[in-house]
Amino acid sequence: MSPGNMVASFALLIALAAAPLVHGHPEKLTCTQDISASAMIMGQSVQASAAKTVKIAEQPCGGTINTGTAYSLTLGGTENKYVVDLSGTATGTFATKMTGSGTVCDKRTTASSDTVTFTAAGTAIFRMTTATGYGTATTTETTCDYTVQAAESGGGSGSDTTAASGSGATEAEAASTTPSPSSDTTAGGTTGGTKEAATPTEVFVEMSVTVPLTIAEFTDAKKTSFRKGVANSAGTAIDKVEITEVKAADRRRRMLLETSISVDFRVKVTEAKATELKSSGALSEAKLNEKLKAEGLPAVTVTKAATTSKSAAQRLTGGGMLARTLLSLGVALLVHRAAALG
C-alpha cells in the first residue's frame, strides 16, 4: 500500500472511531429524540436506573403546581452529561433551554440549576437521562409527574359592596348577575336577601380492574402501591385516589386465572381534569400497567372504563333551596294556625 493510501485509511479509521462520541453530547440530540429506557443513544440501549431522579424542589412527585410560577429543579445521580426532558399536556418551558442540532428546545435543558414555568394547565412529566461519556446512557426508572393547574386570580376588590353600604351602580350590577332573593320566603312573609353559598364541584373518575392476586395478597402496602400507580398514571397526588371496593373477581371474568380480585377505585378531580383523563388515555389499560409495574404490581385488566360521577352532596345541592322554602312555608302555617286558635 502506498504511503498516500495508508494516510487516507488511517484518517478514515480515526473519523469512524470518533463518530459515535459525537452523539454522546446533548447538543447533538434533536429536540424530540427519544431518551427513555430502551431508546438507542450512542449505539446502545438506554438503561433505567432508580438512582437517576428529577423533581421540582418545591413539590414532591405526584403533587399539584400552578401556572405562572418559576419552579426549581432538583436532580439526583447526574453524571458528566445529562438532559432533562419535559413532556405532558401542560405548556411549560425551561429558563435555560437546550440547543439540540442547532434548534432551541423549549422542553429540554442541560443546565445544572434551572427553573421551569408553565403557562397552561395539564399534566407535566419530567425525565432525566445521563451518561459519563461515550457508553451506555441511563435514565430515570420512574418519571416524576405533576398536575399543573391555573393559578387562582386575586380575591374580590372593593367594588363588591355589601347591602349595608354601597353605590346604586354596584347594587344594579349585582342584581343583574344574582338571582332575585324573592324566591327565598321567610316565616314572616318577608323576602330574604342572603344568596346561597356556592358548593364546590366534587367530580370523580371511576374505574374497575381485575388484579391477579387474592384478597389476602392485596395487603395495605400493595393497596398504597396501587393508589400511587393510579395517581402517577392520572398525573395527580396519591391522596386523590381512593379504593372503594375490593372483592373476589366474577367467575366469568377470571377465565384462566385461578386467583384474582376486582378492585373498584375513583380519582377526585376537577371537571376539566375528568374530561382530559377520559380523552387523553392517561387511564388506559396500557398506561395503568406501565405505572403499576413501576410500583411492583402485576398487570391488571380494565373491566370498567373511566366514567365520571359527582358526589352525593353535589347532586343534592339543587334541591336545597326548595327544601328550605317548603320548611319555611310549614313553619308559617303552624304560626298562622296557632294565632287562629289563640
C-alpha positions as CSV (number, residue, x, y, z in Angstrom):
1,M,0.0,0.0,0.0
2,S,1.3,3.4,-0.9
3,P,2.1,6.0,1.8
4,G,-0.7,8.2,0.4
5,N,-3.3,5.3,0.7
6,M,-2.0,4.5,4.2
7,V,-2.5,8.1,5.4
8,A,-6.0,8.2,3.9
9,S,-7.0,4.8,5.5
10,F,-5.7,5.9,8.9
11,A,-7.6,9.2,8.7
12,L,-10.8,7.3,7.8
13,L,-10.3,5.0,10.8
14,I,-9.9,8.0,13.1
15,A,-13.1,9.6,11.8
16,L,-15.1,6.4,12.2
17,A,-13.9,5.8,15.7
18,A,-14.7,9.4,16.7
19,A,-18.1,9.5,15.1
20,P,-20.1,7.7,18.0
21,L,-18.6,10.1,20.5
22,V,-20.3,13.0,18.9
23,H,-23.7,11.5,19.7
24,G,-22.8,11.4,23.4
25,H,-23.1,15.2,23.7
26,P,-26.6,16.5,24.5
27,E,-26.3,19.3,21.9
28,K,-26.1,16.6,19.2
29,L,-29.6,15.3,20.2
30,T,-32.7,16.6,18.5
31,C,-35.4,18.2,20.5
32,T,-37.7,15.2,20.0
33,Q,-35.2,12.4,20.1
34,D,-36.4,9.6,22.4
35,I,-34.2,9.4,25.6
36,S,-36.4,7.0,27.6
37,A,-35.4,3.4,28.6
38,S,-34.7,1.1,25.6
39,A,-34.1,4.0,23.3
40,M,-30.9,3.9,21.2
41,I,-28.3,6.5,22.1
42,M,-24.6,6.2,21.1
43,G,-25.5,2.9,19.5
44,Q,-26.6,1.4,22.8
45,S,-29.9,0.9,24.6
46,V,-30.7,3.4,27.4
47,Q,-30.9,1.7,30.8
48,A,-33.4,2.6,33.5
49,S,-31.9,3.4,37.0
50,A,-33.7,4.2,40.3
51,A,-30.6,6.3,41.2
52,K,-31.4,8.8,38.5
53,T,-34.1,11.3,39.7
54,V,-35.5,14.6,38.8
55,K,-38.2,16.6,40.6
56,I,-39.5,20.1,41.4
57,A,-37.8,21.2,44.6
58,E,-40.9,22.9,46.0
59,Q,-43.2,19.9,45.5
60,P,-42.9,16.0,45.6
61,C,-43.7,13.9,42.6
62,G,-47.4,13.4,42.1
63,G,-48.2,16.8,43.5
64,T,-50.0,19.8,42.1
65,I,-48.3,23.0,40.9
66,N,-49.6,26.3,39.4
67,T,-49.1,28.2,36.2
68,G,-47.1,31.4,36.3
69,T,-44.6,30.3,39.0
70,A,-40.9,29.5,38.3
71,Y,-40.1,26.2,39.9
72,S,-36.6,25.0,40.7
73,L,-35.4,21.5,39.6
74,T,-33.6,19.1,41.8
75,L,-31.5,16.4,40.1
76,G,-30.1,13.2,41.6
77,G,-27.5,10.8,40.2
78,T,-26.2,13.2,37.4
79,E,-23.1,12.3,35.5
80,N,-20.8,14.2,33.1
81,K,-23.5,14.7,30.5
82,Y,-27.3,14.8,31.1
83,V,-30.6,16.1,29.6
84,V,-33.8,16.9,31.5
85,D,-36.9,16.4,29.3
86,L,-40.4,17.8,29.9
87,S,-43.5,16.2,28.3
88,G,-47.2,16.0,29.0
89,T,-50.2,18.1,28.1
90,A,-49.2,21.3,30.1
91,T,-47.4,24.1,28.3
92,G,-44.1,24.9,30.0
93,T,-40.6,26.0,29.2
94,F,-37.2,25.9,30.9
95,A,-35.3,29.1,31.7
96,T,-32.1,27.7,30.2
97,K,-33.1,25.9,27.0
98,M,-31.0,23.2,25.4
99,T,-29.9,23.7,21.8
100,G,-30.1,20.4,20.0
101,S,-28.8,20.0,16.5
102,G,-28.9,23.8,16.1
103,T,-32.5,24.1,17.3
104,V,-33.6,25.7,20.6
105,C,-35.6,23.1,22.7
106,D,-38.1,24.7,24.9
107,K,-38.8,21.5,26.8
108,R,-35.2,20.3,27.4
109,T,-32.4,21.6,29.5
110,T,-28.8,20.7,30.3
111,A,-28.3,23.3,33.0
112,S,-27.2,22.1,36.4
113,S,-29.6,24.5,38.1
114,D,-32.6,25.5,36.2
115,T,-36.2,26.6,36.6
116,V,-39.4,25.7,34.7
117,T,-42.5,27.8,34.3
118,F,-45.9,26.7,33.0
119,T,-48.4,28.9,31.1
120,A,-51.2,26.4,30.5
121,A,-52.7,23.7,32.8
122,G,-52.4,20.0,32.2
123,T,-50.0,17.2,33.1
124,A,-46.2,17.6,33.4
125,I,-43.8,14.7,33.1
126,F,-40.1,15.0,33.9
127,R,-37.4,12.6,32.9
128,M,-33.6,12.8,33.1
129,T,-31.1,10.8,31.0
130,T,-27.4,10.9,31.8
131,A,-24.1,9.5,30.7
132,T,-20.4,9.7,31.8
133,G,-19.2,10.0,28.3
134,Y,-19.3,7.6,25.4
135,G,-21.1,4.5,26.6
136,T,-24.4,3.4,28.0
137,A,-26.8,6.2,29.0
138,T,-29.1,5.7,32.0
139,T,-32.5,7.3,32.6
140,T,-34.9,7.8,35.5
141,E,-36.7,4.5,36.2
142,T,-39.9,6.2,37.1
143,T,-40.9,9.6,35.7
144,C,-41.8,12.5,38.0
145,D,-45.3,13.6,37.2
146,Y,-47.3,16.6,38.3
147,T,-50.7,18.2,37.7
148,V,-50.5,21.8,36.6
149,Q,-53.5,23.9,37.5
150,A,-54.3,27.5,36.5
151,A,-53.2,29.9,39.2
152,E,-56.1,31.4,41.1
153,S,-56.8,35.1,40.4
154,G,-56.8,37.6,43.2
155,G,-59.7,38.0,45.7
156,G,-62.6,40.3,45.3
157,S,-62.0,44.0,45.1
158,G,-63.6,46.9,47.0
159,S,-66.3,47.2,44.3
160,D,-68.0,44.2,45.9
161,T,-70.3,46.3,48.2
162,T,-72.5,44.7,50.9
163,A,-76.2,45.5,51.3
164,A,-75.5,47.8,54.2
165,S,-73.3,50.2,52.2
166,G,-72.7,50.6,48.5
167,S,-73.5,52.7,45.5
168,G,-76.5,52.3,43.4
169,A,-74.4,51.3,40.4
170,T,-72.8,48.4,42.2
171,E,-76.1,47.1,43.5
172,A,-77.6,47.3,40.0
173,E,-74.6,45.3,38.7
174,A,-75.1,42.7,41.5
175,A,-78.8,42.5,40.7
176,S,-78.0,41.7,37.0
177,T,-76.0,38.6,38.0
178,T,-77.6,37.5,41.3
179,P,-80.9,35.6,41.3
180,S,-83.8,37.5,42.8
181,P,-83.9,36.9,46.6
182,S,-87.7,37.0,46.5
183,S,-87.8,33.2,45.9
184,D,-86.4,32.7,49.5
185,T,-89.5,33.4,51.6
186,T,-89.1,33.7,55.4
187,A,-91.7,32.6,58.0
188,G,-92.9,36.1,58.4
189,G,-93.6,36.5,54.7
190,T,-90.7,38.9,54.1
191,T,-88.0,38.3,51.4
192,G,-84.5,37.4,52.4
193,G,-81.5,39.0,50.8
194,T,-78.9,36.3,51.5
195,K,-77.5,34.5,48.5
196,E,-76.9,30.7,48.9
197,A,-73.2,29.9,49.1
198,A,-71.8,28.1,46.1
199,T,-70.9,24.4,46.7
200,P,-67.5,23.3,45.3
201,T,-67.8,20.8,42.5
202,E,-66.6,17.4,43.5
203,V,-66.0,15.2,40.5
204,F,-64.7,11.6,40.5
205,V,-63.4,9.5,37.6
206,E,-64.4,5.9,38.5
207,M,-62.9,2.6,37.2
208,S,-62.8,-1.1,37.9
209,V,-59.9,-3.5,37.2
210,T,-59.1,-7.2,37.8
211,V,-55.9,-7.9,39.6
212,P,-54.2,-11.4,39.6
213,L,-53.9,-11.5,43.4
214,T,-56.0,-12.9,46.2
215,I,-57.7,-10.6,48.7
216,A,-55.2,-11.7,51.3
217,E,-52.3,-10.9,49.0
218,F,-53.7,-7.4,48.3
219,T,-52.2,-6.1,51.5
220,D,-52.3,-2.5,52.8
221,A,-48.8,-2.0,51.3
222,K,-50.0,-3.2,47.9
223,K,-53.0,-1.0,48.1
224,T,-50.8,2.0,48.7
225,S,-48.6,1.0,45.7
226,F,-51.8,0.6,43.7
227,R,-53.0,4.1,44.6
228,K,-49.6,5.5,43.8
229,G,-49.5,3.8,40.4
230,V,-53.0,5.1,39.6
231,A,-52.0,8.6,40.8
232,N,-48.9,8.6,38.6
233,S,-51.0,7.5,35.6
234,A,-53.6,10.2,36.2
235,G,-51.0,12.8,36.9
236,T,-52.3,13.7,40.3
237,A,-51.5,13.2,44.0
238,I,-51.9,9.8,45.8
239,D,-54.4,11.3,48.3
240,K,-56.8,12.0,45.4
241,V,-57.1,8.2,44.7
242,E,-59.5,6.1,46.7
243,I,-60.1,2.3,46.6
244,T,-63.8,2.0,47.0
245,E,-64.2,-1.8,46.9
246,V,-62.1,-5.0,46.8
247,K,-63.9,-8.3,46.1
248,A,-63.3,-11.7,44.5
249,A,-63.4,-11.4,40.7
250,D,-66.5,-12.6,38.9
251,R,-66.0,-16.3,37.9
252,R,-66.8,-15.4,34.2
253,R,-64.1,-12.7,34.3
254,R,-61.4,-14.9,35.9
255,M,-61.2,-17.2,32.9
256,L,-57.9,-19.0,33.3
257,L,-56.9,-17.0,36.3
258,E,-57.5,-19.2,39.4
259,T,-57.0,-16.3,41.8
260,S,-58.0,-12.7,41.0
261,I,-59.8,-9.8,42.6
262,S,-61.9,-7.0,41.4
263,V,-60.7,-3.5,42.5
264,D,-63.0,-0.5,42.2
265,F,-61.4,2.9,42.6
266,R,-62.0,6.5,41.9
267,V,-59.9,9.6,41.4
268,K,-61.0,13.0,42.7
269,V,-60.5,15.7,40.0
270,T,-62.0,18.8,38.6
271,E,-64.5,18.6,35.7
272,A,-61.9,19.8,33.3
273,K,-59.4,17.2,34.5
274,A,-62.0,14.5,34.2
275,T,-62.6,15.3,30.6
276,E,-58.8,15.4,30.0
277,L,-58.3,12.0,31.6
278,K,-61.0,10.3,29.6
279,S,-59.9,11.8,26.3
280,S,-56.1,11.5,26.7
281,G,-55.9,7.8,27.5
282,A,-54.0,8.6,30.7
283,L,-56.0,5.9,32.5
284,S,-55.9,3.3,29.6
285,E,-55.0,-0.2,30.5
286,A,-51.6,0.1,28.9
287,K,-50.8,3.3,30.8
288,L,-52.1,2.0,34.1
289,N,-50.0,-1.2,33.7
290,E,-46.9,0.9,33.0
291,K,-47.3,2.8,36.2
292,L,-48.4,-0.2,38.3
293,K,-45.5,-2.2,37.1
294,A,-43.1,0.5,38.3
295,E,-44.7,0.0,41.8
296,G,-44.0,-3.7,41.7
297,L,-47.6,-4.8,40.9
298,P,-48.8,-7.3,38.3
299,A,-50.6,-6.3,35.1
300,V,-54.3,-5.6,35.6
301,T,-57.3,-5.9,33.2
302,V,-59.7,-3.0,32.9
303,T,-63.3,-4.3,33.4
304,K,-65.0,-0.9,33.7
305,A,-63.5,2.0,31.7
306,A,-63.3,5.5,33.1
307,T,-66.7,7.1,33.9
308,T,-67.4,10.4,35.6
309,S,-69.6,10.9,38.7
310,K,-70.4,13.6,41.1
311,S,-70.5,13.3,44.9
312,A,-73.9,12.9,46.6
313,A,-73.6,16.3,48.2
314,Q,-73.2,17.9,44.8
315,R,-76.1,16.1,43.4
316,L,-78.4,17.2,46.3
317,T,-77.4,20.8,46.2
318,G,-80.0,21.8,43.6
319,G,-82.8,20.7,46.0
320,G,-81.5,22.7,49.0
321,M,-83.4,25.9,48.2
322,L,-86.6,24.1,47.6
323,A,-86.3,22.2,50.9
324,R,-85.7,25.3,52.8
325,T,-88.6,27.1,51.2
326,L,-91.0,24.2,52.0
327,L,-89.8,24.2,55.6
328,S,-90.4,28.0,55.9
329,L,-93.9,27.6,54.5
330,G,-94.6,24.8,57.0
331,V,-93.5,27.0,59.9
332,A,-95.6,29.9,58.6
333,L,-98.7,27.7,58.5
334,L,-98.1,26.5,62.1
335,V,-97.7,30.1,63.3
336,H,-100.9,31.1,61.5
337,R,-102.8,28.2,63.0
338,A,-101.6,28.9,66.5
339,A,-102.6,32.6,66.1
340,A,-106.1,31.5,64.9
341,L,-106.6,29.1,67.9
342,G,-105.4,31.8,70.3
